[in-house]
Amino acid sequence: MNTIKHIPIAYATANDYEYTVVSMLSILENSKVNEIYDFYILIDNDFLHNSKKKFLRCFKSYESRCSITFKNVGNVFENVYLRVNTINRPTYFRLLLPELLSEEKCIYLDSDTIICRNIQELLEFDLQGCYVAGVKAPWYVLKADNTSYCKQALLPDMDQYINAGVLLMNLAKMRKDNIVDKMLSLLPYNMDSQDQDIINSACFGKICFLPFMFNVMTKYSSWPISEFENLFSEAELKMAWNNPGIIHYADRIKPWNDLDCVMGDYWWSVCRRSCMWDFFYREIEDIFFSKIIYHVKEDNCITTKRTFKLFDLASKKNILIYGAGNRSKKMINYLGVYNIKPEMILVSDKRNNPEEIEGIKVNDLNDLDEKLIDKTVVIATLEKYHMEIMSQLQQYNFREIIPLSDKWE
């Protein structure tokens, strides 16, 4: 019998907790049967009781696989320095984790993350006696004015500077060495990157580094490999962009505010299966079907073409294709790469179409009489026909309907 492993994960949030929920669900979707995730949600006095109830409701079906504990930090950071309006007080809450939790170590994640693989391997990373492990922040290490930035952040140099959105924290050692007191003593300095500067300054000399795949920061998607100046190897970058472990939308552009967000398809893939789908879908309903269903990551940071990801179609075995044109044939060939053969092709009028395409039978939509609740249908037509087709498909109760963007080739 496998031993149950408890994996402590911390987030910090205000009442806009919806992003946190999606990130947490991405962890659970990649969990193993012998794992229990102990989620610690850092909040302050402004977090509403109603928000807490709605938050917990999203995890009803996961009660046997996770625990959720809210940790109220009180008003410690009520008057803290906020340099930009896109960052709020909860970003500072992580500074208190060594005192709030009793575990030896934990993983901290920003809410604008999506976890793409089992996260247990991150917890097992050898901290080598360091306080924290994180991924080096390329701009800070390579582009920031070393002298002026080090002066304001109280750093000897920028060589060790990490992004604080994904951290493995050695809580026991931080408690032993009173690092929380050291971090809080830096609050009055009003550093440019706020708590991130504080963590890097207080932990300097005791920071170890994670592979880029554990914090794939989308803000760097436009950087060519040469721009990284050997901070990460070419092989490491290609691996991370094509097979990310954790995607961090560390930019003003997020999947939920810009449908052209780099690697936004990973986020929407989780969101559309979550309790948050209706919340986010309402915000972008009028443009959703023409943009979000397929999105290709920018290729100018890697030298080989990325393997396109279409909402994990490779894991969906009951696939139907709507449309009998060239786009349908291309989709069939695409799925064939993953050894997946659609069950059938659907059209609105079979009289004007062949009996089969690529060995797959063509069926008239009007001849269907079953409720196809276990089927995923991909609309392989031009976008301008999507809304009309969608209205026809609604009556059949398909499990999932995926319109194919005109961007897809």
C-alpha positions, 0 to 999 in steps of 0.5 A: 500500500502506498504511503500517503504524502502530504504536500503543503502549498500556500497562496495569498489572495484578496476577495478576487480569489477566482484566479487562485481557485483555477491555479489550485485546481490545476494542481489537483488535476495533476495529482496522484492517488497517494497524495493529499494537498494541504492548501494554506490560503493567506488572507487578511481582515478584509476577506469576506466570509461569503468569499470563503464560503464560495471558495470552499464550495469549488473544492467539494468534489476534492474533499478526500484529496485536499485540505484547505486552511485559511490563515489570517495575517490580520492588519500587519500589512495594512499600510504597506508600500504598493508601487503599482496598481496591479499588485495588492497587499496579499503579495506581502503575506508570504513573508509570514509563512515560516511563522504561520505554518508548522511544516518543515518546508512548503511551496508558495505559488502566485495566483496567476500560475497554472501547474502542468505536471505533478508538483510533488517533484518540486517539493522534493528538490534538494534545498541544500541548506538554503532558505528558498529555491526559485527560478532566476528572474532574467531581466533583473539578473541581466538587464537591471542597472546593477549599481542602482538596483542593488542599492535600493534593494540592499543587495550585494549583486543581482546574480542570485536574484529570483522571481518570487512567484514560485518558491520552495521555502525551507520554513524550518531553517527560516524559523531557526534563523529568524528570517521573518524578522529580517524580512519585516525589518526591510518593509520601511525601505519601500523597495521597487519590487516590494516583497520580491526584493525583500525576499532576495535581500533577506535570503541573499547567500542562501538561495538555490535555483530551480530549472526554468520549467518550474516558473515559465514566465510568459513575459519572456516569451519574446526573448530570443535564446541569445538574450538569456546570455547563458542564464539558461541553456538552449535545451532548458528553454526549449524544454520549458516552453514546450513542456512547462511544469508551472506557467507563471503569467508574470505580466500585465497580460493575463489569460483572463484579460487578453485572449491573445496571452501567450500560453493562455490555452493552458489556463483556459483548459483548466478554467473551462473544466472548473467552477470558475468557468461561468465567472470568467466566461461572462466577461468575454462571452462575445469574443471567446469563441473566435479567439481562445479555443486555439492559441499558439505560443510565440515562437521567436524565443525558441528555434524549433516549432512548438508542438501545438496543444489544443485543450488536451485533445490527446486525452479525449478519446470520444472525439467528433469533428464538425465539418467536411472541408480542408480544416477537417482533414487537417484536424484528422491528420493532427489527431493522427499524430497522437494515434487518435481517430475521431469517431465520426464527422458531422455535417448539416447536410450529408447530401453535399458531402462524401460518405467518408473522409480519411476512412471516417464516416460522415453523418448528418447532424439531423440523424443523431438521436442520442444524447452525446454527453460523453463526446467532445466535438471540434468545429473544424470550420471557419470562425464566421460559421461558429455561432450558427453551428453552436446553436445547432449543436446545443441540443445534443448535450455534448460534453464539450464543444471546441470551435477551431480558431482561424489561427489554427493551421 
